[in-house]
Amino acid sequence: MVNNGTAYLFWLAFFFGLGGIQRFYLGKPISGVLYLCTLGFFGVGQLLDIALIPGMVDEKNTKYRALYGSPHQTAVPQVVVNVGEGYHNTTSPAFTELPTANTANKRLDVSVLKICRDLGGATMSDCVIETEADPEEIKAIVHRLSVDGLLSIDNREPDGAIIYHAV
């Protein structure tokens, strides 16, 4: 790990004709050679480094911690949310599941899937118009099919309408 104080001490080597030593310390050997050969990039680079050293120290320490870890670093679990799967709210009365034993509902399920497949993606109104069924019934069927993974939900680019695609 590097620190600001040591980097600034190396920066002071400029006054002894060794401009750029701090760059070697901070892991920037190419610019360090350039600074050594041009007397601190004609002094301008050395002056800029006064302000840049804290950022270079942080960058070097971050790389060091990423490679070797840190004694004060603890494992933090990462939370991953898959947005593509949709939201499953089973407590909401608006999305109650329909009985699947009913043959009319099975045919309606198949009809909705065929509509979404044939149109290359369909809106809720497309499904209602094509099946001529009750909109609330279609809404419940589409929700159940999307929860079961048979329909994927997307947005149409021009107007942002919700589109259902058969998977």
ZADO-1210 file (C-alpha; in nm, 4 decimals, padded with zeros to 6 digits):
<atoms>
<atom x="00.0000" y="00.0000" z="00.0000" code="MET" pos="1"/>
<atom x="00.1256" y="00.3454" z="-00.0846" code="VAL" pos="2"/>
<atom x="00.0545" y="00.6695" z="00.0958" code="ASN" pos="3"/>
<atom x="00.0432" y="01.0387" z="00.0152" code="ASN" pos="4"/>
<atom x="00.3310" y="01.1395" z="00.2413" code="GLY" pos="5"/>
<atom x="00.5824" y="00.9092" z="00.0774" code="THR" pos="6"/>
<atom x="00.4645" y="01.0126" z="-00.2690" code="ALA" pos="7"/>
<atom x="00.5151" y="01.3810" z="-00.1818" code="TYR" pos="8"/>
<atom x="00.8634" y="01.3040" z="-00.0441" code="LEU" pos="9"/>
<atom x="00.9504" y="01.1435" z="-00.3769" code="PHE" pos="10"/>
<atom x="00.8006" y="01.4494" z="-00.5485" code="TRP" pos="11"/>
<atom x="01.0556" y="01.6658" z="-00.3637" code="LEU" pos="12"/>
<atom x="01.3354" y="01.4750" z="-00.5439" code="ALA" pos="13"/>
<atom x="01.2578" y="01.7102" z="-00.8349" code="PHE" pos="14"/>
<atom x="01.4692" y="01.9746" z="-00.6611" code="PHE" pos="15"/>
<atom x="01.7666" y="01.7373" z="-00.6846" code="PHE" pos="16"/>
<atom x="01.7179" y="01.6717" z="-01.0569" code="GLY" pos="17"/>
<atom x="01.5147" y="01.3533" z="-01.0167" code="LEU" pos="18"/>
<atom x="01.1707" y="01.4668" z="-01.1351" code="GLY" pos="19"/>
<atom x="00.9324" y="01.1767" z="-01.1829" code="GLY" pos="20"/>
<atom x="01.0478" y="00.9420" z="-00.9063" code="ILE" pos="21"/>
<atom x="00.7002" y="00.9684" z="-00.7514" code="GLN" pos="22"/>
<atom x="00.5569" y="00.8243" z="-01.0728" code="ARG" pos="23"/>
<atom x="00.7610" y="00.5060" z="-01.0322" code="PHE" pos="24"/>
<atom x="00.6403" y="00.4769" z="-00.6730" code="TYR" pos="25"/>
<atom x="00.2782" y="00.5176" z="-00.7844" code="LEU" pos="26"/>
<atom x="00.3027" y="00.2496" z="-01.0528" code="GLY" pos="27"/>
<atom x="00.3373" y="00.4694" z="-01.3603" code="LYS" pos="28"/>
<atom x="00.6829" y="00.3799" z="-01.4960" code="PRO" pos="29"/>
<atom x="00.6322" y="00.5063" z="-01.8528" code="ILE" pos="30"/>
<atom x="00.5438" y="00.8582" z="-01.7445" code="SER" pos="31"/>
<atom x="00.8167" y="00.8287" z="-01.4789" code="GLY" pos="32"/>
<atom x="01.0810" y="00.7765" z="-01.7488" code="VAL" pos="33"/>
<atom x="00.9345" y="01.0673" z="-01.9475" code="LEU" pos="34"/>
<atom x="00.9501" y="01.2909" z="-01.6394" code="TYR" pos="35"/>
<atom x="01.3102" y="01.1845" z="-01.5642" code="LEU" pos="36"/>
<atom x="01.4266" y="01.2584" z="-01.9188" code="CYS" pos="37"/>
<atom x="01.2491" y="01.5958" z="-01.9430" code="THR" pos="38"/>
<atom x="01.3152" y="01.7270" z="-01.5903" code="LEU" pos="39"/>
<atom x="00.9624" y="01.6706" z="-01.4643" code="GLY" pos="40"/>
<atom x="00.8046" y="01.7325" z="-01.8050" code="PHE" pos="41"/>
<atom x="00.9685" y="02.0758" z="-01.8042" code="PHE" pos="42"/>
<atom x="00.8436" y="02.1435" z="-01.4520" code="GLY" pos="43"/>
<atom x="00.4806" y="02.1631" z="-01.5632" code="VAL" pos="44"/>
<atom x="00.4199" y="01.7946" z="-01.4975" code="GLY" pos="45"/>
<atom x="00.5711" y="01.8217" z="-01.1525" code="GLN" pos="46"/>
<atom x="00.3393" y="02.1104" z="-01.0666" code="LEU" pos="47"/>
<atom x="00.0387" y="01.9154" z="-01.1923" code="LEU" pos="48"/>
<atom x="00.1419" y="01.6156" z="-00.9866" code="ASP" pos="49"/>
<atom x="00.0955" y="01.8180" z="-00.6673" code="ILE" pos="50"/>
<atom x="-00.2787" y="01.7987" z="-00.7324" code="ALA" pos="51"/>
<atom x="-00.2783" y="01.4547" z="-00.8986" code="LEU" pos="52"/>
<atom x="-00.0853" y="01.2582" z="-00.6340" code="ILE" pos="53"/>
<atom x="-00.3850" y="01.1901" z="-00.4011" code="PRO" pos="54"/>
<atom x="-00.5862" y="01.0444" z="-00.6896" code="GLY" pos="55"/>
<atom x="-00.2938" y="00.8331" z="-00.8082" code="MET" pos="56"/>
<atom x="-00.2413" y="00.7039" z="-00.4521" code="VAL" pos="57"/>
<atom x="-00.6089" y="00.6072" z="-00.4272" code="ASP" pos="58"/>
<atom x="-00.5941" y="00.4367" z="-00.7675" code="GLU" pos="59"/>
<atom x="-00.2833" y="00.2388" z="-00.6722" code="LYS" pos="60"/>
<atom x="-00.4324" y="00.1342" z="-00.3367" code="ASN" pos="61"/>
<atom x="-00.7592" y="00.0295" z="-00.5021" code="THR" pos="62"/>
<atom x="-00.5701" y="-00.1897" z="-00.7481" code="LYS" pos="63"/>
<atom x="-00.3680" y="-00.3363" z="-00.4608" code="TYR" pos="64"/>
<atom x="-00.6827" y="-00.4150" z="-00.2591" code="ARG" pos="65"/>
<atom x="-00.8500" y="-00.5709" z="-00.5634" code="ALA" pos="66"/>
<atom x="-00.5527" y="-00.7996" z="-00.6243" code="LEU" pos="67"/>
<atom x="-00.4508" y="-00.8902" z="-00.2713" code="TYR" pos="68"/>
<atom x="-00.7464" y="-00.8065" z="-00.0514" code="GLY" pos="69"/>
<atom x="-00.7372" y="-00.6008" z="00.2642" code="SER" pos="70"/>
<atom x="-00.7142" y="-00.7060" z="00.6293" code="PRO" pos="71"/>
<atom x="-01.0015" y="-00.4697" z="00.7105" code="HIS" pos="72"/>
<atom x="-01.2160" y="-00.5844" z="00.4211" code="GLN" pos="73"/>
<atom x="-01.5128" y="-00.8073" z="00.5019" code="THR" pos="74"/>
<atom x="-01.7112" y="-01.0201" z="00.2621" code="ALA" pos="75"/>
<atom x="-02.0275" y="-00.8367" z="00.1648" code="VAL" pos="76"/>
<atom x="-02.2956" y="-01.0507" z="00.0022" code="PRO" pos="77"/>
<atom x="-02.4161" y="-00.9153" z="-00.3282" code="GLN" pos="78"/>
<atom x="-02.7898" y="-00.8920" z="-00.3903" code="VAL" pos="79"/>
<atom x="-02.8943" y="-00.9761" z="-00.7454" code="VAL" pos="80"/>
<atom x="-03.2410" y="-00.8922" z="-00.8726" code="VAL" pos="81"/>
<atom x="-03.3435" y="-01.0459" z="-01.2030" code="ASN" pos="82"/>
<atom x="-03.5688" y="-00.7826" z="-01.3578" code="VAL" pos="83"/>
<atom x="-03.6491" y="-00.9963" z="-01.6613" code="GLY" pos="84"/>
<atom x="-03.8494" y="-01.2511" z="-01.4631" code="GLU" pos="85"/>
<atom x="-04.1246" y="-01.0087" z="-01.3655" code="GLY" pos="86"/>
<atom x="-04.2797" y="-00.9387" z="-01.0276" code="TYR" pos="87"/>
<atom x="-04.4710" y="-01.2213" z="-00.8603" code="HIS" pos="88"/>
<atom x="-04.7259" y="-01.0846" z="-00.6167" code="ASN" pos="89"/>
<atom x="-04.9439" y="-01.3712" z="-00.4999" code="THR" pos="90"/>
<atom x="-05.1149" y="-01.1735" z="-00.2231" code="THR" pos="91"/>
<atom x="-05.2819" y="-00.9233" z="-00.4530" code="SER" pos="92"/>
<atom x="-05.6510" y="-00.9996" z="-00.5152" code="PRO" pos="93"/>
<atom x="-05.6238" y="-00.8518" z="-00.8661" code="ALA" pos="94"/>
<atom x="-05.4073" y="-01.1444" z="-00.9764" code="PHE" pos="95"/>
<atom x="-05.5945" y="-01.4478" z="-00.8513" code="THR" pos="96"/>
<atom x="-05.5217" y="-01.7662" z="-01.0373" code="GLU" pos="97"/>
<atom x="-05.7907" y="-01.9212" z="-01.2498" code="LEU" pos="98"/>
<atom x="-05.8672" y="-02.2894" z="-01.2190" code="PRO" pos="99"/>
<atom x="-05.6698" y="-02.4802" z="-01.4811" code="THR" pos="100"/>
<atom x="-05.9049" y="-02.7777" z="-01.4951" code="ALA" pos="101"/>
<atom x="-06.1577" y="-02.5789" z="-01.6973" code="ASN" pos="102"/>
<atom x="-06.1198" y="-02.6619" z="-02.0665" code="THR" pos="103"/>
<atom x="-06.2411" y="-02.3169" z="-02.1729" code="ALA" pos="104"/>
<atom x="-05.9588" y="-02.1581" z="-01.9739" code="ASN" pos="105"/>
<atom x="-05.7089" y="-02.4015" z="-02.1251" code="LYS" pos="106"/>
<atom x="-05.8270" y="-02.3073" z="-02.4718" code="ARG" pos="107"/>
<atom x="-05.8062" y="-01.9407" z="-02.3787" code="LEU" pos="108"/>
<atom x="-05.4493" y="-01.9950" z="-02.2548" code="ASP" pos="109"/>
<atom x="-05.3569" y="-02.1565" z="-02.5832" code="VAL" pos="110"/>
<atom x="-05.5341" y="-01.8799" z="-02.7775" code="SER" pos="111"/>
<atom x="-05.3408" y="-01.6092" z="-02.5940" code="VAL" pos="112"/>
<atom x="-05.0116" y="-01.7910" z="-02.6556" code="LEU" pos="113"/>
<atom x="-05.0926" y="-01.8317" z="-03.0261" code="LYS" pos="114"/>
<atom x="-05.1858" y="-01.4639" z="-03.0582" code="ILE" pos="115"/>
<atom x="-04.8598" y="-01.3555" z="-02.8960" code="CYS" pos="116"/>
<atom x="-04.6628" y="-01.5933" z="-03.1181" code="ARG" pos="117"/>
<atom x="-04.8407" y="-01.5075" z="-03.4451" code="ASP" pos="118"/>
<atom x="-04.8253" y="-01.1308" z="-03.3967" code="LEU" pos="119"/>
<atom x="-04.4630" y="-01.1439" z="-03.2816" code="GLY" pos="120"/>
<atom x="-04.5702" y="-00.9853" z="-02.9546" code="GLY" pos="121"/>
<atom x="-04.9161" y="-00.8688" z="-02.8519" code="ALA" pos="122"/>
<atom x="-05.0623" y="-00.6145" z="-02.6143" code="THR" pos="123"/>
<atom x="-05.3365" y="-00.6915" z="-02.3654" code="MET" pos="124"/>
<atom x="-05.5915" y="-00.5272" z="-02.5972" code="SER" pos="125"/>
<atom x="-05.4749" y="-00.7416" z="-02.8905" code="ASP" pos="126"/>
<atom x="-05.5473" y="-01.0510" z="-02.6823" code="CYS" pos="127"/>
<atom x="-05.8895" y="-00.9227" z="-02.5746" code="VAL" pos="128"/>
<atom x="-05.9859" y="-00.8301" z="-02.9322" code="ILE" pos="129"/>
<atom x="-05.8703" y="-01.1614" z="-03.0821" code="GLU" pos="130"/>
<atom x="-06.0283" y="-01.3850" z="-02.8143" code="THR" pos="131"/>
<atom x="-06.3385" y="-01.1700" z="-02.7549" code="GLU" pos="132"/>
<atom x="-06.3134" y="-01.2642" z="-02.3864" code="ALA" pos="133"/>
<atom x="-06.3546" y="-01.0553" z="-02.0721" code="ASP" pos="134"/>
<atom x="-06.0559" y="-00.8191" z="-02.0229" code="PRO" pos="135"/>
<atom x="-06.0175" y="-00.9140" z="-01.6546" code="GLU" pos="136"/>
<atom x="-06.0087" y="-01.2823" z="-01.7486" code="GLU" pos="137"/>
<atom x="-05.7431" y="-01.2163" z="-02.0156" code="ILE" pos="138"/>
<atom x="-05.5453" y="-01.0070" z="-01.7677" code="LYS" pos="139"/>
<atom x="-05.5425" y="-01.2934" z="-01.5157" code="ALA" pos="140"/>
<atom x="-05.4479" y="-01.5474" z="-01.7834" code="ILE" pos="141"/>
<atom x="-05.1662" y="-01.3308" z="-01.9195" code="VAL" pos="142"/>
<atom x="-05.0348" y="-01.2782" z="-01.5661" code="HIS" pos="143"/>
<atom x="-05.0437" y="-01.6512" z="-01.4911" code="ARG" pos="144"/>
<atom x="-04.8725" y="-01.7351" z="-01.8207" code="LEU" pos="145"/>
<atom x="-04.5985" y="-01.4801" z="-01.7529" code="SER" pos="146"/>
<atom x="-04.5477" y="-01.6150" z="-01.3985" code="VAL" pos="147"/>
<atom x="-04.5259" y="-01.9681" z="-01.5415" code="ASP" pos="148"/>
<atom x="-04.2575" y="-01.8472" z="-01.7828" code="GLY" pos="149"/>
<atom x="-04.4618" y="-01.8973" z="-02.1005" code="LEU" pos="150"/>
<atom x="-04.4815" y="-01.5260" z="-02.1824" code="LEU" pos="151"/>
<atom x="-04.2066" y="-01.2674" z="-02.1613" code="SER" pos="152"/>
<atom x="-04.2844" y="-00.9026" z="-02.0996" code="ILE" pos="153"/>
<atom x="-04.1253" y="-00.6238" z="-02.3029" code="ASP" pos="154"/>
<atom x="-04.1912" y="-00.2646" z="-02.4089" code="ASN" pos="155"/>
<atom x="-04.2601" y="-00.1431" z="-02.7613" code="ARG" pos="156"/>
<atom x="-04.0059" y="00.1240" z="-02.8604" code="GLU" pos="157"/>
<atom x="-04.2250" y="00.3926" z="-03.0241" code="PRO" pos="158"/>
<atom x="-04.4959" y="00.4256" z="-02.7606" code="ASP" pos="159"/>
<atom x="-04.3747" y="00.2217" z="-02.4609" code="GLY" pos="160"/>
<atom x="-04.6727" y="-00.0157" z="-02.4677" code="ALA" pos="161"/>
<atom x="-04.6367" y="-00.3420" z="-02.2767" code="ILE" pos="162"/>
<atom x="-04.5892" y="-00.6313" z="-02.5180" code="ILE" pos="163"/>
<atom x="-04.6147" y="-01.0020" z="-02.4366" code="TYR" pos="164"/>
<atom x="-04.4028" y="-01.2481" z="-02.6362" code="HIS" pos="165"/>
<atom x="-04.4553" y="-01.6250" z="-02.6404" code="ALA" pos="166"/>
<atom x="-04.1416" y="-01.7931" z="-02.5105" code="VAL" pos="167"/>
</atoms>
